[in-house]
């Protein structure tokens, strides 16, 4: 249980809001939560983040599914790819 809300500010000054409900929380192992943009709450999808031991570090496996259509899936893939790339660089510094 529990709700979350994320506010993102785009390069053009636009603001995007997303939120949902945590469905599963397993400490140090797994998060499952719904994902819906505030502008289209009826288009709810599901995010699963798993953390797995990998040598001396941790592997992060992110799965985002239950999209309303392929276009939404493709836009989210671009967003997650960009985020994960920046996050990986941040952790490497």
N, C-alpha and C positions, 0 to 999 in steps of 0.2 A: 504494500500500500504506500501511500504518500504521493503527492503531486509535485511536479517540477515545472519550471518555466525558464526559458533561455531567451535573452534579448540580444540580437546581433545587429551591429551597425555596419552597413555596406559602404563601399568607397564613394558612392554618389550621395551619401547622407541619408539614404533610406534605412528604415528600421524594420527588421523582421523578427517576429515572435513565434516561438514554437513551445509546445508543452505537452504534457501527458501524465501518465500514472505509472509508477513502478509496479511491475507484476511479479518480479522475482529479484531478490537481493541475496547473494551468497558471498559473504565476505571473502575478499582476495581471489574469487573465482569467477563470478558471473553476475551480470546485470541484465534484466529484461524489462523494457519499458515501451509504452506506446509513444507515438510521435505524430503530432498533428500541428500544422501551421495554424496560427490564430485566424488567418484569413480564410482558411478552408477546413474547419474542424471536422467536417464529415469525412474527410479523406485521411483517416487514421491508419498509420502503418505501425510496424513493430520492429524495434531495435534490440539485438542481443549482442552483448559485449562479453567475451570470455577472456580470462587471463590464464595463461598456461606457462609452467616453468620451461625455460629454454636455455640450457647451459647455465651461465652465471646470471642470466637476465630473465625477462618475462616476454612472452609472445602475446600480442593482443590480436584477437580474432573478432572482427566486427561483421555482423550480418544484419542487413536491413531489408525486410521483406513486407509483403502484403500491400504493395502499392496499388493505387487505383488504375494506373496504366503504365505503359512502357516509357512514355515521356517523363513522367514523374520519377520512375526508377532511374532513368539516365541522368536527370538533373541532380538527384541525390547522390549518385555515384560520383559525379564530378565534384560535388561539394565535399563528400567524405574523403575522396582522394586528395583534394587540396588540404583539408584539415589534417589528415594523417601524415602527409608529407611535412607540413609545418610543425606538427607535434613531434615527429621523429627528429627533425633538426633541432628543436628546442631541447629535447632530452639529450642530444649529443653534445650540447655546448657545456 
